[in-house]
Amino acid sequence: MAKLACSSPVPLIIYPSVFLILVFLLFASFNHQFDISHTVPSPPSSASSPVSGHRQSKDQLTSSSSSPPPPPPPPPPRMLSRTSSTTSPAVKVEKSSLERIEEGLARARKAIREAAQSKSYGRNKYNFSSSRRREMEFVPKGPVYRNPYALYQSHKEMEKRFRVWTYKEGDWPLFHKGPMNDIYSIEGQFIDELESSKSPFRASSPDEATAFFFPVSIVNIVQFVYRPYTNYSRDRLQNIVKDYIDLVSSKHPYWNHTNGADHFLISCHDWAPDVSSAYPELYKHFIRVLCNANETEGFKPSRDVSLPEIFIPYGKLGPPHPNVSPENRSILAFFAGGDHGDVRKVLFRHWKEDNDIQVYSYLPKNLSYTKLMGQSRFCLCPSGWEVASPRIVESISAGCVPVIISEGYVLPFSDVIDWSTFSVHVLIKRIPDLKGILEGISEAEYREKQRRVVEVQRHFTVNRPARPYDMMHMVMHSIWLRRLNLRLQ
């Protein structure tokens, strides 16, 4: 038996089935690898062209036949997709974040145009059969709005798509922190809101952002860099902001993609418009959100955004809202404030001694500013050193019809709101005729304007966190409209 075990051909004769099984498994393994290599093609090697890869020498073919087949290539990234087993694989090119954003903006433009043309609130309008839903959601209606249907749809699209990335560079107190109270406080409120985790506009990453925010505080630069005031040259202010742009544009690609056309800064300080004056080409496309929205000083309504000026008392978010009916408003017109600026000097010269138009340079301590506004039919809002004034927001909050005495001032939210429906505009040269102009407004017209003032109060109210159609949302909507006008490649 030992001798038989040493003879060579016997095992193959005794175990033919084992040999056939091994051959079958080897063939099946090769066939399986062939199928995979055709279903998920691997990219050609950088060392040889696709053609030379198929041209192997006889020696190469011989050596490959004696060795096991190479392992299948790893699956490529998710850009490859299979269509079916009978067709060649389709290659789906993954879209960049910018392409996805632009496609979304294109859909938004289309939806807004359709709503404006059809005068319909569109498919995004909620079902108002629910009384609770009706109470929760505001729907713009009436002549106060240039096109309420377009505004409604645009605001919905903004909530869905508008995301803002706030740059992280910069240190307190010049960056990421601004005043939260007093006359320029809307600047700090916006910085705090856009950096809050509760903000619906906050982008989780810069690649998903539709706009980019510079969290610079002009108020704090003036306070911490310029004091004590040795001169009022804007050089230091201009250089700080320019250096910030240079920093973020060298670290990140986003400014360079658009030359700053989707970037913005928010400030209510009188010096804010001067930030861009030293480097006009740098800011050619940049969105400036300013209280001092003066067309005669370079404000461009098609690019820049007018910001309401508001005085925010400590511990509050804005002026009070006295609810006084029109029949209880016995004062024809009211103003109290300093006589700085040429417009106010003219106003005081003609009306400081009149009983019907009550004009004060400084209000006596026994009189209440808010109470007098609540008792007035019209509240005068003349320009001071600059065109904007917090009295516009104060008069609207008090239910008092604002009388705007200013030239070159681009009023906030003019893109969507018709100011002529709830305010009176008086040219500076017509100040001597002011009493006759106001008395010439009929009782019916006055009551209609006063009712519409109450309607727009929500648009000039600050909430934290911000709410739909309040002041912050309306300012963001103005920025959103400028972003919609920009198409990127």
C-alpha positions in Angstrom: 0.0 0.0 0.0 2.9 2.4 0.7 4.3 1.8 -2.8 0.9 2.4 -4.4 0.5 5.7 -2.5 3.8 6.9 -4.1 2.7 6.3 -7.7 1.8 9.7 -9.4 -1.4 9.4 -11.6 -3.6 7.6 -9.1 -5.0 10.6 -7.1 -6.4 12.3 -10.3 -8.0 9.0 -11.3 -9.5 8.4 -7.9 -10.7 12.0 -7.3 -11.9 13.4 -10.7 -14.8 15.3 -9.2 -12.5 17.3 -6.9 -10.5 18.5 -9.9 -13.7 19.5 -11.8 -14.9 21.5 -8.9 -11.7 23.4 -8.6 -11.7 24.3 -12.3 -15.3 25.4 -12.1 -14.6 27.7 -9.1 -11.6 29.2 -10.8 -13.6 30.0 -14.0 -16.5 31.4 -12.0 -14.2 33.7 -10.1 -12.6 35.0 -13.3 -16.0 35.5 -14.9 -17.2 37.5 -11.9 -14.2 39.8 -12.0 -14.7 40.4 -15.7 -18.3 41.5 -15.1 -17.4 44.0 -12.3 -14.6 45.5 -14.4 -17.0 46.3 -17.1 -19.7 47.6 -14.9 -17.6 50.1 -12.9 -14.7 51.2 -15.1 -11.6 52.5 -13.5 -9.9 55.6 -14.8 -6.9 55.0 -17.0 -3.5 55.0 -15.4 -1.6 58.2 -15.7 1.4 56.2 -16.9 -0.3 54.9 -20.0 -3.1 55.8 -22.4 -6.3 53.8 -22.7 -5.1 52.5 -26.1 -1.7 51.2 -24.9 -3.5 49.5 -22.0 -5.0 47.1 -24.5 -1.9 46.5 -26.5 0.0 43.8 -24.5 2.9 41.8 -25.8 2.8 38.0 -26.1 5.0 37.7 -23.0 2.6 39.8 -21.0 -0.3 37.8 -22.1 1.5 34.6 -21.3 2.6 35.7 -17.9 -0.9 37.0 -17.0 -2.5 33.7 -17.9 -0.3 31.9 -15.5 -1.1 34.2 -12.6 -4.5 34.8 -10.9 -6.5 37.7 -12.3 -6.0 41.1 -10.7 -8.4 42.2 -8.0 -11.3 44.4 -9.2 -10.7 48.2 -8.9 -12.4 49.9 -6.0 -15.7 51.5 -6.7 -15.4 55.1 -7.9 -17.0 58.0 -6.1 -20.8 58.6 -6.1 -20.5 60.5 -9.4 -20.9 57.1 -11.2 -24.3 55.6 -11.4 -25.6 52.4 -13.0 -28.4 52.6 -15.4 -29.1 48.9 -16.2 -27.3 45.6 -16.9 -27.9 46.0 -20.7 -26.6 49.5 -21.1 -23.2 51.1 -20.5 -22.9 53.0 -17.2 -24.0 56.6 -17.2 -21.6 59.1 -15.6 -23.5 61.7 -13.5 -21.4 64.8 -12.8 -21.9 66.0 -9.3 -23.0 69.7 -9.2 -21.0 72.2 -7.2 -22.5 74.0 -4.3 -22.6 77.2 -6.4 -24.5 75.4 -9.2 -27.0 74.1 -6.7 -27.5 77.5 -5.2 -27.9 79.2 -8.5 -30.4 76.6 -9.6 -32.4 77.3 -6.5 -32.3 81.1 -7.1 -33.5 80.6 -10.6 -36.5 78.6 -9.3 -37.1 81.4 -6.8 -37.0 84.1 -9.5 -39.5 82.1 -11.6 -41.9 81.6 -8.7 -41.8 85.3 -7.8 -42.5 86.3 -11.4 -45.4 83.9 -11.6 -46.9 85.2 -8.4 -46.5 88.9 -9.5 -48.1 88.2 -12.9 -50.9 86.0 -11.8 -51.7 88.1 -8.7 -51.9 84.9 -6.7 -50.3 83.8 -3.5 -49.2 80.7 -5.3 -48.7 77.1 -4.3 -46.8 77.9 -1.1 -49.7 79.7 0.5 -50.9 77.8 3.5 -54.4 76.4 3.9 -56.3 79.1 5.7 -59.2 76.9 6.7 -57.4 76.7 10.0 -58.1 79.8 12.2 -54.9 79.1 14.1 -52.8 79.1 10.9 -54.5 82.4 9.9 -53.5 83.9 13.2 -49.9 82.7 13.0 -49.1 83.8 9.5 -49.1 87.3 8.1 -50.1 87.8 4.5 -49.3 91.2 2.9 -52.4 92.8 1.3 -53.6 96.1 0.1 -52.2 99.2 -1.6 -49.4 99.6 1.0 -47.5 97.0 -1.0 -46.3 97.5 -4.6 -47.2 93.9 -5.3 -48.3 91.9 -2.3 -48.3 88.6 -4.2 -44.7 89.1 -5.2 -43.7 90.1 -1.7 -45.4 87.1 -0.2 -43.7 84.6 -2.6 -40.4 86.4 -2.3 -40.4 86.2 1.5 -41.3 82.5 1.3 -38.4 81.9 -1.1 -36.1 83.9 1.1 -36.9 81.9 4.2 -36.3 78.7 2.2 -33.1 79.6 0.4 -31.3 82.7 1.8 -28.4 81.7 4.0 -25.7 84.0 5.2 -22.2 83.1 6.3 -20.6 85.5 8.8 -16.8 85.6 8.6 -15.1 84.4 11.7 -12.0 86.5 11.4 -11.6 89.6 13.5 -11.6 90.2 17.3 -13.7 92.2 19.7 -14.5 95.0 20.1 -14.1 96.1 16.4 -15.6 92.9 15.0 -18.4 90.5 16.1 -19.8 93.1 18.6 -21.7 96.3 18.3 -23.9 98.6 20.3 -27.1 97.0 21.4 -28.8 100.2 22.7 -29.1 103.9 21.8 -29.2 105.6 18.4 -26.8 103.4 16.3 -27.8 100.1 18.0 -29.5 98.4 15.0 -25.9 97.7 13.9 -25.1 95.7 17.0 -28.5 94.0 17.0 -27.9 92.7 13.5 -24.4 91.4 14.2 -25.8 89.6 17.3 -28.8 88.2 15.4 -26.8 86.9 12.4 -24.2 85.2 14.6 -26.9 83.6 16.8 -27.6 79.9 16.5 -31.3 80.8 16.4 -31.1 82.8 13.2 -32.9 81.1 10.3 -30.5 82.9 8.0 -27.3 81.4 9.5 -25.4 79.2 7.1 -23.8 76.1 8.6 -20.9 76.4 6.2 -19.7 79.0 3.7 -20.3 76.6 0.7 -24.0 76.7 1.3 -24.2 80.5 1.8 -26.0 82.7 -0.7 -24.4 85.9 0.9 -21.6 86.8 3.1 -21.6 89.2 6.1 -18.7 91.3 7.4 -19.3 91.6 11.2 -17.5 94.9 11.5 -18.8 97.6 13.9 -18.3 101.1 12.6 -19.6 102.5 15.9 -16.9 100.6 17.8 -14.1 101.6 15.5 -15.0 105.2 16.0 -15.3 104.7 19.7 -12.1 102.7 20.4 -9.8 103.8 17.6 -10.6 107.5 17.3 -11.0 108.6 20.9 -9.8 110.9 22.0 -10.6 112.7 18.8 -7.5 114.4 17.5 -8.8 114.5 13.9 -11.8 113.3 12.0 -10.0 111.9 9.0 -11.6 108.7 7.8 -8.3 107.1 6.9 -8.1 104.7 9.9 -11.7 103.6 9.4 -11.2 102.9 5.7 -7.9 101.1 6.2 -9.3 98.8 9.0 -12.2 97.6 6.7 -10.0 97.3 3.7 -7.5 95.2 5.7 -10.3 93.0 6.7 -11.4 92.5 3.1 -7.8 91.7 2.1 -7.6 89.2 5.0 -10.7 87.2 4.2 -10.2 87.4 0.4 -6.7 85.9 0.8 -7.9 83.1 3.1 -11.2 82.3 1.3 -12.3 82.2 -2.3 -15.8 83.7 -1.9 -15.0 87.4 -2.3 -13.0 86.7 -5.4 -15.8 84.7 -7.0 -18.0 87.8 -7.2 -15.7 90.8 -6.5 -17.8 91.2 -3.4 -21.2 91.4 -5.1 -22.7 88.9 -2.6 -21.0 90.5 0.4 -22.5 93.1 2.7 -21.9 95.3 5.7 -24.5 96.8 8.1 -24.1 100.2 9.8 -26.1 103.1 11.0 -23.2 105.4 11.9 -22.9 108.7 10.0 -19.4 107.7 8.9 -20.4 104.4 7.4 -20.8 105.7 3.8 -17.3 107.0 3.9 -15.8 103.5 4.3 -16.0 102.9 0.6 -15.0 106.4 -0.7 -11.2 105.8 -0.6 -11.3 102.6 -2.6 -14.3 102.9 -5.0 -13.2 100.0 -7.3 -12.9 97.6 -4.3 -16.5 98.4 -3.3 -18.0 98.7 -6.8 -20.3 95.7 -6.3 -20.4 95.5 -2.5 -23.8 95.8 -0.8 -23.8 98.6 1.8 -26.7 98.5 4.3 -26.9 102.0 5.6 -29.1 104.4 7.6 -27.6 107.3 5.7 -29.1 106.3 2.4 -28.5 109.5 0.5 -28.5 109.3 -3.3 -26.7 112.7 -3.5 -23.7 111.1 -1.6 -23.2 108.0 -3.6 -26.0 105.7 -2.3 -27.1 103.4 -5.1 -30.6 102.0 -4.6 -30.0 99.2 -7.1 -27.1 97.9 -5.1 -27.2 99.3 -1.6 -29.9 98.8 1.1 -31.6 101.5 3.2 -31.6 100.7 6.9 -34.3 102.2 9.2 -32.7 104.3 12.0 -34.1 103.4 15.4 -33.4 104.5 18.9 -33.4 101.4 21.2 -33.7 102.2 24.9 -31.9 100.1 27.5 -33.9 97.0 28.4 -36.2 97.4 25.3 -36.2 96.7 21.6 -37.7 99.9 20.4 -40.1 102.8 21.0 -43.5 102.3 22.6 -46.7 101.8 20.6 -49.4 104.1 22.1 -52.7 103.1 20.7 -54.5 106.4 20.3 -57.4 106.7 17.9 -57.5 109.5 15.2 -60.3 111.4 17.0 -58.2 111.8 20.1 -55.3 113.4 18.2 -55.7 117.1 18.7 -52.3 118.4 17.6 -51.9 119.0 13.9 -48.1 118.4 13.8 -45.3 117.8 16.2 -41.5 117.9 16.3 -38.9 117.9 19.0 -35.1 117.8 18.4 -31.9 119.8 17.9 -31.7 122.5 15.2 -28.6 120.9 13.6 -28.6 120.9 9.9 -30.0 123.4 7.4 -33.4 121.8 7.0 -34.2 122.1 10.7 -33.1 125.7 10.9 -35.6 126.5 8.2 -38.3 124.6 10.1 -37.6 126.4 13.3 -37.5 129.8 11.6 -41.0 129.4 10.3 -42.9 127.2 12.8 -41.3 127.5 16.3 -44.0 129.9 17.6 -47.1 128.2 16.0 -49.8 126.6 18.2 -51.0 124.0 15.6 -47.6 122.9 14.5 -45.7 122.4 17.8 -41.9 122.5 17.2 -39.4 122.3 20.1 -35.7 122.4 20.0 -35.5 120.7 23.4 -38.7 119.4 25.0 -39.5 120.9 28.5 -39.2 118.3 31.3 -42.9 118.5 32.1 -43.8 117.3 28.6 -43.7 113.7 27.3 -42.2 113.1 23.9 -44.1 109.8 23.4 -47.4 111.3 24.7 -47.1 114.2 22.3 -46.5 111.9 19.4 -49.6 109.9 20.4 -51.7 113.1 20.5 -50.5 114.3 17.0 -52.0 113.7 13.6 -48.7 114.3 11.8 -45.2 113.9 13.1 -42.5 115.9 11.3 -39.3 114.0 10.3 -36.8 116.6 8.9 -33.2 115.7 8.1 -30.5 116.6 10.5 -26.9 116.5 9.7 -27.8 113.4 7.7 -30.9 112.4 5.7 -32.1 109.6 8.0 -33.8 110.2 11.4 -35.1 107.9 14.1 -38.3 109.9 14.1 -39.7 108.0 11.2 -39.7 104.8 13.1 -40.9 106.6 16.3 -43.8 108.2 14.4 -44.9 104.9 12.8 -44.7 103.2 16.3 -46.9 106.0 17.7 -49.5 105.7 14.9 -48.6 109.2 13.8 -48.5 109.9 10.0 -44.8 110.7 9.2 -44.1 113.9 7.3 -40.8 113.4 5.6 -38.8 116.6 4.9 -35.7 115.4 3.2 -34.2 115.3 -0.3 -32.1 112.5 -1.7 -33.3 110.1 1.0 -34.0 106.6 -0.2 -36.6 105.3 2.2 -36.4 101.8 3.7 -38.1 98.9 1.9 -39.1 101.2 -1.0 -38.7 98.1 -3.3 -41.9 96.6 -1.9 -43.6 99.3 0.1 -45.4 102.4 -1.3 -44.6 105.1 1.2 -47.0 107.6 -0.4 -49.9 105.5 0.9 -49.1 106.2 4.6 -46.9 109.3 4.8 -46.6 112.8 3.5 -43.5 114.1 1.6 -42.7 117.8 1.7 -39.9 119.5 -0.3 -37.6 121.6 1.7 -38.5 124.7 -0.3 -42.2 124.1 0.7 -41.5 124.3 4.5 -43.1 127.8 4.6 -46.3 126.2 3.2 -46.3 123.3 5.6 -49.4 124.2 7.6 -51.5 124.7 4.4 -50.3 121.4 3.0 -51.3 119.4 6.1 -54.6 121.2 6.6 -55.4 120.6 2.9 -55.4 116.8 3.5 -59.0 115.7 3.9 -60.2 113.9 7.0 -60.9 110.7 5.0 -57.5 110.8 3.4 -55.8 111.4 6.8 -57.7 108.5 8.4 -56.8 106.2 5.5 -53.1 107.1 5.9 -53.2 106.7 9.7 -54.8 103.2 9.3 -52.0 102.2 7.0 -49.4 103.5 9.4 -50.7 101.0 11.9 -50.6 98.3 9.2 -46.9 98.8 8.5 -45.9 98.9 12.2 -44.8 95.3 12.1 -42.2 96.1 9.4 -40.5 98.6 11.7 -40.5 96.6 14.9 -37.4 94.8 16.1 -37.8 91.3 17.5 -35.2 88.9 19.0 -35.1 86.4 17.5 -36.3 88.0 14.4 -39.8 87.2 13.0 -41.2 87.1 9.5 -41.9 90.5 8.1 -40.4 92.4 11.1 -37.7 95.0 10.6 -34.8 92.5 10.5 -36.6 90.2 8.1 -37.5 93.2 5.9 -33.9 94.4 5.8 -32.7 90.8 5.0 -35.4 90.7 2.3 -33.9 93.9 0.8 -30.5 92.2 0.7 -32.1 89.0 -0.7 -33.6 91.0 -3.6 -30.1 92.4 -4.5 -28.7 88.8 -4.4 -31.5 87.7 -6.7 -30.4 90.3 -9.2 -27.0 88.6 -9.3 -26.4 85.6 -11.5 -23.1 83.7 -11.0 -21.4 81.4 -13.3 
